[in-house]
Amino acid sequence: MFLAHLLRQAGIDAVVLERRDRAYIEDRVRAGLLEQITVELMTRLGLGARMAREGLVHGGVNLAHEGQMFRIDMAAATGSPGMMIYGQQEVMKDLFDGAEALGLNIVFDAEAVQPHDVGADQPSVTWRKDGVEHRLDCEVVVGCDGYHGVSRGCIPDTVLQTFERAYPFGWLGILAEVPPPNHELIYCNHERGFALATMRSATRSRAYVQCGLDERIEDWPDERFWDEFELRLGPEIAAKVVRGPSFEKSIAPLRSFVAEPMRHGRLFLAGDAAHIVPPTGAKGLNLAVSDVIVLAEALGEFFHERSTAGIDSYSARALARVWKAERFSWWFTGLTHRFPETGGLERRLQVAELEYLRTSQAAQTAFAENYVGLPLAQRRAV
C-alpha cells in the first residue's frame, strides 16, 4: 500500500491484489513502533494527520536487568526525534482511507494469485475473485506477499539464495486496556527469559514474555502471565504494573531470514517476502517501508526516463539496509533472551554487555543509531 501511494505520486498506474478483506487487515494486531523514516513517509504522502494527533513519540528506550533499569536517550544520541508508537493496523486504516480518496485500484479477497513470465519483459498476474478468473498484463510485478507468499518461489532455485535461523523460543504477547507501567518501552533481560513492556496508547498495554515453542496459549491464563511479567521486570517496575483482562493473546515464533536477490527480471520482492527479523528492535514494518522507498524511486526512473540504473541496483541498495537491521535484531535478541545453551558463562557475558551499554556513551550512540533506523544506502557509482 505504501508503494501504491508512492507510485501514484509519480504518476504510475498500479493494481494492488490483497488476499484478505479490508476489515481483516485493519483488525489484525501487528507491529506498533515506527522509525522516523516511516513517520516521514506517512507525512510526505499526506497520511500523517491522525498519526500526529494519536501517536506517541518516544525519545528514549529503557533496558532492565536484575531489577535495575537504565534509559538510552535516542534523541540526544542521534539528533532524531526518536520513534513513534502507532499501531500497524492504524497505519493500514490511513493507507486505505487515502487510497479511497485517490481512487487507487485495490482488489480485496483475491484468491490464487500467481505471477507469470517474470523473467520476460511482459509479465502477467492471474487471480480469482468471486469465482471469476482474472489476468493482468503488466510491466513489473512486486511481491509484497509475505514470507508464505508465492512471489519468492517465482525466482529459480539456481538464482535464489536464502539465509535463515529459527530461534528456539517465541514471544507470548497480550493486549489489555490498562495503562503501561512506563511511558517508554522497557526491554528486560531476566534469568527466566526476556520480557517487554510496550503499549498501543496511553491506556492500552502490549506486554510480552519469552516462552517455549511447545507452549500453548491455554497454558497461560491472565493471572499466570501477569505474575511472570512482573517477576521478570523486577519489583520496582512491577509495582507500576496495572493488571487487567487480556482481549488478545498470541504466541509468535522468532526467525531471521533473508532472500537474495530481491529482484529477478521484472519481479521485485519487498518486505517479508524477502526478509524476516525477530521483533526485538521493531524492524519488520520499517524495513518494508525502506524497501519500497528505494523501489519507487527506481521504478520512477524506469518508467519516466526508461533508465534501468535504479532497478538494477534495487536489490543491492535494499539489502545493504536489510542486513544491518538483521544484524542489530540478531544481536539485540541475543543480548536480552535466554537460550537453551545459556549457562553461567553466557549469562555473565550478557550482564557484562548490558553494564557496558549502561555506562558507555559510545555504546549507547551505536545502539540508538541502529534502533531509530539507519539511513537508506546510497546507490554506488558505476
PECOR-V48119 format. One record per helix or strand of 2 or more residues. SS is the DSSP state (H for helix, E for strand). FROM is the first residue (numbers start at 0). LEN is the number of residues. Records with the same first field share a line. If there is no record, write none. Layout:
BEGIN
SS->FROM-LEN  FROM-LEN
END
This chain:
BEGIN
H->1-8  21-6  35-9  48-6  73-5  87-15  151-3  216-3  221-12  234-4  270-3  283-22  308-28  343-16  360-12
E->14-3  32-2  55-3  59-6  67-6  82-3  104-3  110-6  123-6  131-6  140-3  160-16  185-5  192-9  203-8  245-15  262-2  266-3  274-2
END
